[in-house]
C-alpha cells in the first residue's frame, strides 16, 4: 500500500509539473507575440486561452476581465495571472505572469543598456504591429460581442458604455462605467432567471486569500514609513514602484504620470531618458508595466531592474490571488449574476471604444493601413492562422507601407 501511495504521489507531482510547464510555454509564446497594449492583450488571451485551449469558458473569462477592471494595477497582466491560477494554482499564476512578462523585461533591460535614446517609434514595422493590434481587438470584440451582447438590452449597455468611454477619458471613468453597468444589470435582471455560471475550481484557500489582501494593504502603508526611517536605495525604489502599481486604475499608459513623478522628480532618471524608454516600451510585446524594468535598470542596473519589476507587479498578484477564492460565491448569487450580465456588456463597449480610440485613430491613417488591417483580420478570423504569423505579416506589411 505504501508503495502504491508513493507512486500516486509521484504521478500527481509529475502531472502538476507538466501543467506548469504547459502554462509557462503558452504564456511565454503570448509574451513574445502580444503587441498592442492591454486591450490587444485581452484579445490575444481570449484567442489562446479560451478559443484554442478552452482553459476557461467564455462567461468565466468575461467575468475575470470584469473583476480585473475593478482592481487597481495592470488589467491584462492580472487576467493572465488569474487564468494561470485557475489552471494551476498560486504557482500557476506566478508562472503565467513570468512567461508573459519575461520577453518584455529582457528587451527593455537591453534597451536601457544598449539603445538609450534610439528613436524606433516611427519605423515601418512598429506601425505594422499597431495595425496587428487593430485586427486582434476587432476579433476579440466580434467573439465576445456574440456571446455577451446577444439581445437589445445588452447591446444598448455596450453602446452607452462605449459612448461614455470615448467622451469621458479619465483614470476612474472605466470603474464608474463598470459600476453603473452592474447596477443597470442588477435592475434589469433582478426578476429574470440568468444562466448559471460554470463553477471554477480555484485551488486557493480563503485563509491564504485573506493573507494576500492583508499583505497588499500592509505593504502599501508600511513601505513609505520604512523608507522614512532608513536611507536604503532599494527600499526607496521598491516603495515608489509598489505604490505606482497599487494606485493606478486602467493600467497601461495611465501609470506613466505616476512613474514620471516617482523617478524624474526625484532625479533618478532624466526626462530625456524617461521618454526614450517610453518609446522603446511601445516596440516590445507584453505589458507596458515592464517599463519599470527599464527605469530600474537606469537607476540601479540589473538589481534595480529586478527590484522595480517585482515591486510594480506584486500588488497585481496579491489582489488577484486575494479576490479569486471569493469569486465563485459571488458569481453564484442571482443578484451578482445579474450585475455581471451588465458588466460584461459594458466590457464589450469599453473594448469597442478602445478599438476606435486610441487604436484606430492613431493607426489607420490612410487606405493602405485599412487594407493591411482587413487582410490581417481575415487571416485571423477566417483563415484561423496562428497569432505569431499575424504579427510577422503585420510587421512585414508595415515595412512595405513605409516604402510606398
N, C-alpha and C positions, 0 to 999 in steps of 0.2 A: 504493500500500500504506500509506503513511504517513497519508494522508487517512482511509482506512478505519479504521486503528488509532485515530485521534483520535475518529472517530465512535463507535466501540465504547466507548472510554474514557468519552466524554461520556455515552453512553447508560447505561453502568454507574453513573456518578455520579448521573444523574437517577433511576435505579432505586433506588439506596441512599437518596437524599434522599426519594423517595416513601415508602419503607418507614419511614424515621424519622418522617416526618410522620404516617403511619398509627399508629405506636406512640404518638406524643405525643397524637394525637387520641383514641385509645381509652383511654389511661391517664388523661388529664385528665377524661374522662367518668366513669371509675371514681372519680377523686379528688373529683368533685362529688357522687357518689351513694353512696359506700361508707360508710354509717353502721354503728355497732355494734361496733367494736373489731376486733382482729386475727383472731379466729376467723371473724367475719362477713366480713371482707375476703377470706379464702380462699374463701368461698362465692361472693362477687362475682367474684373472679378466675376461679374454675372455670367460672362461667356465661358470662363474656365471652370469656376467652382460650381455653378448652377446648371448651365446648359450642357456642358460636356461631362462633368464628373458627378453631378447630382449629389453633392455633399449636403445640400440643404434644398428644401422645396422653395418655390417662388415666394409664397407668403412669408415664410420664415426669413428669407433673405431681405425682403422688403421691410419687415418688422425690425430686423437688425440694423438696416440702414437708418430707419426712423429713430431707433434708440441712440445710435451713434451721432445723429444730428442733434439730439438733445445734449449730449455730453460735450464738454469743452475738449479741445485737442484736435489732432488731425483725423478727420472723419473717415477718410479712406483707409488709413492705417488701422484705425480702430475696427473697421469692418473686417479687414484681413485678420486681425488678432482674434476677433470674435469667431470667424469661420474656423481658424486654427484650434481654438478652444473647444468648439463643438465637435470637431473632428478627432482631436487627440488630447484634450485636457489642457491644463495650465502650460505644460511644456510645449504642447502643440501650438498654443498661441504665441509663445516665445519663438518657436522655430519658424512659424509663418511670418512673424514680424522680421526676423533676421533675414530670411530668404528674400523678402520683398524689398528690404532697405539696403542690404549689403552692397549690391551693384552701384547704387547711387552714392553710398558712403565712400566707396573706393574711388569712384570717379571724381567726386568733389574734393576729397583729400588730395588726389593727384592734381586737380586744378589749382588748389591752394599752393602746392609745392612748385608746380611747373608752368602753369598757364595763367598767372595772375595778370589781370588787365587785358587779356586777349578777347577781342570782340567777336563772338560767334553768333550773336543774335540775329544778324542779317544774312546769314548763309542760306543757300537754297535748300539744303537737306533739313535744316531746322524748320523752315517754312513747310516743307513736306510733312514733317512729323506733326505739326499743328493741324494739317489737313487730315491726317490719320485720326487725330483726336475727334474731329468733327464726325467722321464716319462711325467711330466707336460709340460716341454718345448718342448719335441718331439710332444706332442699332439697339442700344440699351433702352432708349425711350420706347421704341417700337415694341420690344419684348415685354417690358414692364407695363406699358400702357394697355396692351391687350389683356393682361392678367388683372391689373389693379384699377382700371377705369373702364369697366365694361358697360356702364349704364349712364344715364343722363346726369344724375346727381354727382357721381364721382368725376365725370368729365368736367362738369361745372366747377367743382372744387379745384381740379387740376388747373383749369384755365385761370381762375381767380388767383390761385397761388402763383402762377407764372406771371400774371399781370402785376401783382403786388411786389414780387421779387424784382422785376425789371424797373419799377418806379421808386422802390424804397430799398436802396442797397446800403445797408449798414451791417456791422458785425452781429447785431442781435435780431435783424429782420427775419432770418430763417427760423430762429427759435420762436418768434412771435407767430409766424405763419403756421408752423407745425402745431403749436398750442391751440391756435384758433381753429385749424382744421380738425384737430382732435375733438374740440368741443362741438363743432358742427356735426362730425360723425357720431358723437355720443347722442346728440339730439335727434338726428335723422334715423338712427338705427336703435333707439332706446327700446322700441317695442318689436323690433324685427329680428327674427332668428338669423344669426350670422354663422356662416360655415365654420365649423370647429377647426382651429388651427392644429396642425400636427404637433405632438409633444416631442420636443427635442431632449435627448439625453445629454445633460451637461454635467460632466464629471468634476464638479467643484462643490464642496460643502458650503452651506451658508455661513458657517463659522469662519472659513477661510475668506469668503467674500467680504464679510464684515471687517476682518483684519485688513484686507486690501483697501477698503474705503477709509478706515481709520488711519492707515499709513499715508494715504493720499493727503488727507487734511492735516495730519501731524507734520509731514514734511513741508507743506505749504506754509504753516505757521512757524515751525521751528527753524527752518533754514535761514530766514532773514535774521533771527535772533542769534544763531550760531555765527553768522557772518559778522555781526557787530562785535562779538566777543573776541574773535581771533582773526588775525590778518593772514589768512591762508588763501592763496590764489585759486586753487582748485575748488575750494569750498564756495568762494565768491562766484566762480563760474558756474558751479552746479546750481546754486541758488538762482542766478539770473536765468539760466536756460530752463530750469524746472518751473519757475514762475511763468515764463513765456508759454510753455507747453500746457500750463494749468488754467490760464486765464483767457485764452483765445477761443472764441466760438466761430465755427466755419472753417477753420484750418487754412491750409494753403497760403495764399497771398496775405490773408488777414494777419498772420503772425509777423510779417515783415516790419511794420512800425514798432511792435514790441521789441523785436530783436535789435532794430536800429537804436532804440533808446538804451538798451542794455549794453551794447558793445561799442557803438560810435560815441555816444555821450560820455562814456567812461574812458574813452581813449584807447580801448583795446584794439580796435580796428579803425582805419581811416575811412572816410566817406567814399573815396575812390575805390579802395579795396572792397568795401561792402558792396558797392554797385557792380564791380567786376564779378564778384562771387555770385551775386543775384543773376547776372546774365548767364553765368556758367550753369546755375541751377536749372535754368529753363531748357538746357540742352540734354539733360540726362533723364532717364526713366526713373520711376519710383516717386516717393513722396517729397514734396518741396521742403518738409521739415528737416530733411538731411542737409539743407543749407547750414544748419547748426554745425555739421561736421566740418564744413569749410571754415566757418568762423572760429570754431575751436582750434583747428589747425593753425590759423593765422595768429591766434592768441597764445597757444601753448604747445604747438607741434602735435605729434601723434597722440600723446597722452591727453592733450587738450581736446582733440577730436573725439576721443573715447568718452571723456567726461561730458562734453557738450551733447553728444548723441544720446547717451544713456539718460541724461537729465531731461532732455526735451521730450523724449518718448515715454519715460517712466509713468507720468500721470495718465497717459492714454491707456497703458496696460493695466494699471491699478483700477481705473474706472470701469473698464470693460469687464475685468475679472470680478469686480465687486458687484456689477449690475446683472450679469448673465444668470447666476443661480436663482434670482428672483423673477426672471423673465417668463418662465413657463406659468407661474402662478398668476402673473399679471395678464398674460395672454389668454388664460383660460376663463377669465371673468368676462361675461357678456358685455358689460359696460366698457371694459378696456378694449374688447374686440371691436365694438362699435367705434370707439375713438381711433383705433388703429386703422380701420377702413378709411376714415377721413384723412389720417396722417399719411397713409400710403398713397392716396390720391394726390395729396399735396407734394409728396416727394417726386412724383412724376411731373408735376407742374414746375417744381424747382429745377429739375433736370432739363425740362423744356426751355425754361428761361435761360439756363446756362448754355444750352446749345446755341441760342441766338446771341447772347451777350455774356461772356466775352468771346466764346469760341468763333461763332460765325462772323461777327462784326470785325474781329481782329484778324481773321484768317482768310475768308472768302472775299478777296479784294478785286478779282477780275474773273472773266469767263473761264480761263484755264484752271483756276483754283476750283471752281464749281465742277468742271468736268472731271478733274482728278478725284474730288470728293465723291462724286457719283460713281466713278469706277471702283473706288475702294469700298464703298457701301455695297455695291453689287457683289464684289468679291467676297465680302464678309457675310452678307445675308443669304445670297442665292448660290454662290459657289461654295460657301462654307469652308473657305481656306483658313489655315491657322493664323493667329494674330501676328506671329513673327513675320510671316510672308506679307501681311498687310503693312506692317511697319517698314519692311525693306522696300516694298513697292512705293510707299508714300515718300520715303526719303529719296529714292531714285527719281520719282516723278517731280519732287520739289527741285532737285538739281536741274532736271530738264527744263522746267518752267523758268528757272533762273537764267538759263542761257538763251531763252526765246526773246 
